[in-house]
Amino acid sequence: MTQAIYAAPLVNGRDYRWWVGQDNNVWANIEGRGVMNLGQASGVYKNRAQNQGLDESKYIADPNAPAKNSTADSNTYSTTRTSSGSSSGSSYNAEEEAMKSRMRGIYDRQIGDINHNIDSLQGQLDNALAGVKNEYNTYKNEQQSAYDANKNDYDKNTLQNRQNLRTNRNEITDRASTGLRGLLRVLGAMGAGGGSEARYEIPRMVTSQANSEFNNAGQTYQQNQQNLDTDWNNYKNQFENDRKKLEDWYNGQVKSKRQESEERRQSLLADLVTAYGNRAQYGGDYGNNINDAYNRIAESRNRVTDLGRFTPTKYTGMTAVYNAPDLASYDTGKTNLTTEVVDSNTSATSPLLVALQGLNRKKNTSPYANRLEA
């Protein structure tokens, strides 16, 4: 049986290289298939004339074979001749150099790709940080908008509370004035307009009632304002805590993005060291490049260490509670109503007396007065 019969279909139309391994098996590295074992070798695989399935020009030395000093132990293919008359040893050397050239190209491209990825890290980090900053600004603007809206409501409600106090006091004063005048008219009609009731008792009763209503209105104002102040200041405390939480989130995101970038840099630099080492096997001195990569890895680790020293705000999630002042501390202005009855013609304060006095004047001026008296 000849493995060459099966080799052609496997490699037909594909680039490949083949060799005889130390295990006396024929091996081929076939494009799109990788390394494959084609079976045990026989003399035909070492003889160009009898090899029908594998192209002699694709033959290479066993890449896994140990180095040999004896020319007698060198690859048996070195004594054969090509159709052009050149030694197969020259063909092998050319093929080996071609393979090295291809490998150098592969690793050079890999090195270039890795360096490109490393150079792209800063731009990627800038974009990530810009995204975090935009998100931070959005949250911050939303918080500020909510704060401004609540502040506007607080100011409007505070103003309304003061206006309500003023309105209530005006209504109390009007009721007291109307009530006092009404009572004085009643007393006057009863002929007691100049008595102590009209001068002292009634005004004292009216002012006492009015002042009691004044105190109630003031307490209502104080209670409302205390509630407004409590809600507003508790909101401000929560707002400050939310701001701290937002700052913590932002700083944490920045730290996380920078750490991720540096960790990615270290990984790429480690790949670069490996690529340089592999490239050096096919020619060139890359010792300085490798040392530079190691130094850059150390610098990246130092930056990660510095980022690890970041200390976030000592935010516990607890919201401070606002302690509102006592109601008595809220100034409501003048709270006492005073009433003064001004002395005047006593008869003018009594409609009954006025009527009686009018009748008396008519009687005294009547032309029939004496006759009536008689």
C-alpha positions as CSV (number, residue, x, y, z in Angstrom):
1,M,0.0,0.0,0.0
2,T,1.2,3.4,-0.9
3,Q,0.1,6.5,1.2
4,A,0.8,8.7,-1.9
5,I,-2.4,7.4,-3.4
6,Y,-4.4,9.0,-0.6
7,A,-2.3,12.2,-0.3
8,A,-3.3,13.8,-3.6
9,P,-7.0,14.1,-2.7
10,L,-6.1,15.6,0.7
11,V,-3.8,18.3,-0.7
12,N,-5.3,18.8,-4.1
13,G,-5.6,22.5,-4.8
14,R,-4.2,23.4,-1.4
15,D,-0.7,24.7,-0.4
16,Y,1.1,22.3,1.9
17,R,4.5,21.1,3.2
18,W,5.3,17.5,4.1
19,W,8.1,15.7,5.9
20,V,9.0,12.3,7.4
21,G,8.8,12.4,11.2
22,Q,11.0,10.7,13.7
23,D,8.2,8.2,14.2
24,N,8.6,7.2,10.5
25,N,5.2,8.7,9.7
26,V,4.6,11.0,6.8
27,W,3.2,14.4,8.1
28,A,1.8,17.2,6.1
29,N,0.8,20.8,7.1
30,I,-2.1,21.4,4.7
31,E,-3.6,24.8,4.1
32,G,-7.1,24.9,5.7
33,R,-6.6,21.5,7.4
34,G,-3.5,21.9,9.6
35,V,-1.0,19.2,10.4
36,M,-2.1,15.7,9.4
37,N,-0.6,12.2,9.7
38,L,-0.6,10.5,6.3
39,G,0.6,7.1,7.6
40,Q,3.8,5.1,7.8
41,A,6.6,6.1,5.5
42,S,8.3,3.6,3.2
43,G,11.1,3.8,0.7
44,V,8.9,5.4,-1.9
45,Y,8.6,8.6,0.2
46,K,12.4,9.0,0.2
47,N,12.7,8.4,-3.5
48,R,11.6,11.2,-5.8
49,A,11.0,8.9,-8.8
50,Q,8.6,6.7,-7.0
51,N,6.7,9.4,-5.1
52,Q,3.4,9.8,-7.0
53,G,1.3,11.7,-4.5
54,L,3.4,14.3,-2.8
55,D,5.2,17.1,-4.6
56,E,9.0,16.8,-4.0
57,S,9.3,20.6,-3.9
58,K,6.9,20.6,-1.0
59,Y,9.2,18.4,1.1
60,I,10.9,19.9,4.2
61,A,12.9,18.6,7.0
62,D,11.2,17.4,10.1
63,P,10.6,20.7,12.0
64,N,10.6,18.7,15.3
65,A,13.8,16.8,14.6
66,P,16.7,17.4,17.0
67,A,19.9,18.9,15.6
68,K,22.4,16.4,14.1
69,N,26.1,16.7,13.7
70,S,26.8,13.8,11.5
71,T,26.4,14.3,7.8
72,A,25.7,10.6,7.5
73,D,22.7,11.0,9.7
74,S,21.4,14.0,7.9
75,N,18.1,13.8,6.1
76,T,18.2,11.2,3.4
77,Y,16.6,13.5,1.0
78,S,19.9,15.6,0.8
79,T,21.5,13.2,-1.7
80,T,18.7,13.3,-4.3
81,R,18.7,15.6,-7.3
82,T,16.0,17.7,-8.7
83,S,15.0,17.7,-12.3
84,S,17.1,20.9,-12.9
85,G,20.2,19.1,-11.5
86,S,20.6,21.1,-8.3
87,S,21.0,19.3,-5.0
88,S,17.9,18.8,-2.8
89,G,19.9,20.2,0.1
90,S,19.9,23.6,-1.7
91,S,16.1,23.1,-2.2
92,Y,15.7,22.4,1.5
93,N,17.7,25.4,2.5
94,A,15.6,27.7,0.2
95,E,12.4,26.1,1.5
96,E,13.6,26.6,5.1
97,E,14.4,30.2,4.5
98,A,11.1,30.7,2.8
99,M,9.3,29.3,5.8
100,K,11.3,31.5,8.2
101,S,10.4,34.5,6.0
102,R,6.7,33.6,6.2
103,M,7.0,33.2,10.0
104,R,8.7,36.5,10.3
105,G,5.9,38.1,8.4
106,I,3.3,36.5,10.6
107,Y,4.9,37.6,13.8
108,D,5.7,41.1,12.4
109,R,2.1,41.5,11.6
110,Q,1.1,40.2,15.0
111,I,3.5,42.6,16.7
112,G,2.0,45.5,14.6
113,D,-1.5,44.5,15.5
114,I,-0.7,44.4,19.2
115,N,1.1,47.8,19.1
116,H,-1.9,49.2,17.3
117,N,-4.3,47.9,20.0
118,I,-2.0,49.4,22.7
119,D,-2.0,52.8,21.0
120,S,-5.8,52.6,20.7
121,L,-6.3,52.2,24.4
122,Q,-6.1,55.9,25.3
123,G,-8.7,56.8,22.7
124,Q,-11.0,54.1,23.9
125,L,-10.5,55.3,27.5
126,D,-11.2,58.9,26.6
127,N,-14.5,57.8,24.9
128,A,-15.5,55.7,27.9
129,L,-14.7,58.6,30.3
130,A,-16.7,61.0,28.1
131,G,-19.7,58.6,28.2
132,V,-19.4,58.5,32.0
133,K,-19.1,62.3,32.2
134,N,-22.2,62.8,30.0
135,E,-24.2,60.4,32.2
136,Y,-23.0,62.1,35.3
137,N,-24.0,65.5,33.9
138,T,-27.4,64.2,33.0
139,Y,-28.0,62.9,36.5
140,K,-26.7,66.1,38.0
141,N,-28.9,68.3,35.9
142,E,-31.9,66.2,36.8
143,Q,-31.1,66.6,40.5
144,Q,-30.7,70.4,40.1
145,S,-33.9,70.7,38.2
146,A,-35.8,68.8,40.9
147,Y,-34.1,71.0,43.6
148,D,-35.1,74.3,41.7
149,A,-38.7,73.1,41.4
150,N,-38.9,72.2,45.1
151,K,-37.3,75.5,46.1
152,N,-39.8,77.4,43.9
153,D,-42.7,75.5,45.6
154,Y,-41.3,76.3,49.0
155,D,-40.9,80.0,48.3
156,K,-44.4,80.2,46.8
157,N,-46.0,78.3,49.8
158,T,-44.1,80.5,52.3
159,L,-45.4,83.7,50.6
160,Q,-48.9,82.3,50.5
161,N,-48.7,81.4,54.2
162,R,-47.8,85.0,55.0
163,Q,-50.5,86.3,52.8
164,N,-53.0,84.0,54.5
165,L,-51.9,85.4,57.9
166,R,-52.4,89.0,56.8
167,T,-55.8,88.1,55.2
168,N,-57.0,86.3,58.4
169,R,-56.0,89.3,60.6
170,N,-57.7,91.8,58.4
171,E,-60.9,89.7,58.5
172,I,-60.7,89.4,62.3
173,T,-60.2,93.2,62.6
174,D,-63.2,93.8,60.3
175,R,-65.4,91.5,62.3
176,A,-64.3,93.0,65.6
177,S,-64.9,96.6,64.3
178,T,-68.3,95.7,62.9
179,G,-69.3,93.9,66.1
180,L,-68.1,96.7,68.3
181,R,-70.1,99.3,66.4
182,G,-73.2,97.1,66.5
183,L,-73.0,96.6,70.2
184,L,-72.4,100.3,70.8
185,R,-75.5,101.2,68.7
186,V,-77.6,98.7,70.8
187,L,-76.4,100.3,74.0
188,G,-77.0,103.7,72.7
189,A,-80.5,102.8,71.7
190,M,-81.0,101.6,75.2
191,G,-79.7,104.9,76.6
192,A,-76.5,103.3,77.9
193,G,-74.2,104.8,75.3
194,G,-72.2,106.7,77.8
195,G,-72.0,104.1,80.5
196,S,-69.2,101.9,81.5
197,E,-70.4,99.0,79.4
198,A,-70.0,101.1,76.3
199,R,-66.8,102.7,77.4
200,Y,-65.0,99.7,78.9
201,E,-66.7,96.3,79.1
202,I,-67.9,96.0,75.5
203,P,-64.6,97.1,73.9
204,R,-62.7,94.8,76.3
205,M,-64.9,91.8,75.4
206,V,-64.6,92.5,71.6
207,T,-60.8,93.0,71.7
208,S,-60.4,89.8,73.9
209,Q,-62.3,87.8,71.3
210,A,-60.4,89.4,68.4
211,N,-57.0,88.8,70.1
212,S,-57.9,85.1,70.7
213,E,-58.7,84.8,67.0
214,F,-55.4,86.6,66.3
215,N,-53.5,84.1,68.3
216,N,-55.2,81.2,66.5
217,A,-54.3,82.8,63.2
218,G,-50.7,83.3,64.3
219,Q,-50.5,79.7,65.5
220,T,-51.9,78.4,62.2
221,Y,-49.3,80.5,60.4
222,Q,-46.5,79.2,62.6
223,Q,-47.6,75.6,62.3
224,N,-47.8,75.8,58.5
225,Q,-44.4,77.5,58.3
226,Q,-42.9,75.0,60.5
227,N,-44.2,72.2,58.3
228,L,-42.9,74.0,55.2
229,D,-39.5,74.5,56.7
230,T,-39.3,70.9,57.9
231,D,-40.2,69.4,54.5
232,W,-37.9,71.8,52.7
233,N,-34.9,71.3,54.9
234,N,-35.3,67.5,55.0
235,Y,-35.4,67.6,51.2
236,K,-32.2,69.7,51.1
237,N,-30.5,67.1,53.3
238,Q,-31.6,64.4,51.0
239,F,-30.5,66.4,48.1
240,E,-27.0,66.8,49.5
241,N,-26.8,63.1,50.2
242,D,-27.9,62.3,46.6
243,R,-25.2,64.7,45.4
244,K,-22.6,62.8,47.4
245,K,-23.9,59.5,46.1
246,L,-23.6,60.9,42.5
247,E,-20.1,62.0,43.1
248,D,-19.2,58.6,44.5
249,W,-20.7,56.9,41.5
250,Y,-18.8,59.2,39.1
251,N,-15.5,58.7,40.8
252,G,-16.0,55.0,41.0
253,Q,-16.8,54.8,37.3
254,V,-13.7,56.8,36.4
255,K,-11.6,54.5,38.5
256,S,-13.1,51.4,37.1
257,K,-12.7,52.5,33.5
258,R,-9.0,53.4,34.1
259,Q,-8.4,50.1,35.8
260,E,-9.9,48.2,33.0
261,S,-7.8,50.1,30.5
262,E,-4.6,49.5,32.4
263,E,-5.4,45.8,32.9
264,R,-6.0,45.5,29.1
265,R,-2.7,47.3,28.5
266,Q,-0.8,44.8,30.7
267,S,-2.4,41.9,28.9
268,L,-1.5,43.3,25.5
269,L,2.1,44.0,26.6
270,A,2.4,40.5,27.8
271,D,1.2,39.3,24.4
272,L,3.8,41.7,22.8
273,V,6.6,40.1,24.9
274,T,5.6,36.7,23.6
275,A,5.4,37.9,20.0
276,Y,8.8,39.4,20.2
277,G,10.2,36.2,21.6
278,N,8.7,34.2,18.9
279,R,9.8,36.6,16.2
280,A,13.4,36.4,17.5
281,Q,13.5,32.7,16.7
282,Y,13.4,33.6,13.0
283,G,16.1,36.3,13.1
284,G,16.7,39.6,14.8
285,D,17.5,40.8,18.2
286,Y,14.4,42.0,20.1
287,G,15.9,42.1,23.6
288,N,15.5,45.9,23.9
289,N,11.9,45.6,22.7
290,I,11.1,43.0,25.3
291,N,12.8,45.0,28.1
292,D,10.8,48.1,27.1
293,A,7.5,46.0,27.2
294,Y,8.4,44.8,30.7
295,N,9.0,48.3,31.8
296,R,5.7,49.5,30.4
297,I,4.0,46.6,32.2
298,A,5.6,47.7,35.5
299,E,4.4,51.3,34.9
300,S,0.9,50.1,34.2
301,R,0.9,48.1,37.4
302,N,2.0,51.2,39.3
303,R,-0.9,53.2,37.9
304,V,-3.3,50.5,38.9
305,T,-1.8,50.6,42.4
306,D,-2.4,54.4,42.5
307,L,-6.0,53.9,41.4
308,G,-6.4,51.5,44.3
309,R,-5.6,54.2,46.7
310,F,-8.8,56.0,45.7
311,T,-11.0,56.6,48.8
312,P,-14.7,57.2,48.2
313,T,-16.8,59.5,50.3
314,K,-17.8,58.1,53.6
315,Y,-21.4,58.0,52.6
316,T,-23.5,55.7,54.9
317,G,-26.8,56.2,53.2
318,M,-28.2,57.9,56.4
319,T,-30.2,61.1,55.8
320,A,-29.9,63.8,58.4
321,V,-33.3,64.8,59.9
322,Y,-34.0,68.5,60.1
323,N,-35.1,69.7,63.6
324,A,-37.5,72.6,63.1
325,P,-37.5,75.4,65.7
326,D,-40.4,75.9,68.2
327,L,-43.5,77.6,67.0
328,A,-42.8,80.5,69.3
329,S,-39.7,81.3,67.4
330,Y,-41.7,82.2,64.3
331,D,-42.4,85.9,64.3
332,T,-45.9,86.8,63.3
333,G,-45.6,90.6,63.9
334,K,-48.2,92.5,65.9
335,T,-50.6,90.0,67.5
336,N,-52.8,92.2,69.8
337,L,-55.8,94.3,68.8
338,T,-56.6,97.4,70.9
339,T,-59.9,99.2,70.8
340,E,-60.4,102.8,72.1
341,V,-63.7,104.5,72.6
342,V,-63.2,108.2,72.1
343,D,-65.3,110.5,74.4
344,S,-67.8,112.7,72.6
345,N,-71.1,114.2,73.3
346,T,-72.8,111.5,75.3
347,S,-76.2,112.1,73.8
348,A,-74.7,111.5,70.4
349,T,-73.9,108.0,71.4
350,S,-77.5,107.2,72.5
351,P,-80.2,107.3,69.8
352,L,-82.8,107.1,72.6
353,L,-81.4,110.2,74.4
354,V,-81.2,112.0,71.1
355,A,-84.8,111.3,70.5
356,L,-85.8,112.4,74.0
357,Q,-83.8,115.6,73.8
358,G,-85.4,116.4,70.5
359,L,-88.8,116.1,72.0
360,N,-87.8,118.3,74.9
361,R,-86.6,121.0,72.5
362,K,-89.8,120.9,70.6
363,K,-91.8,121.2,73.8
364,N,-89.8,124.2,75.0
365,T,-90.2,126.1,71.8
366,S,-93.9,125.4,71.3
367,P,-96.2,128.6,71.3
368,Y,-98.7,126.6,73.2
369,A,-96.3,125.5,75.9
370,N,-97.5,127.7,78.7
371,R,-101.1,127.0,77.9
372,L,-100.4,123.3,77.8
373,E,-98.7,123.5,81.1
374,A,-101.5,125.4,82.6
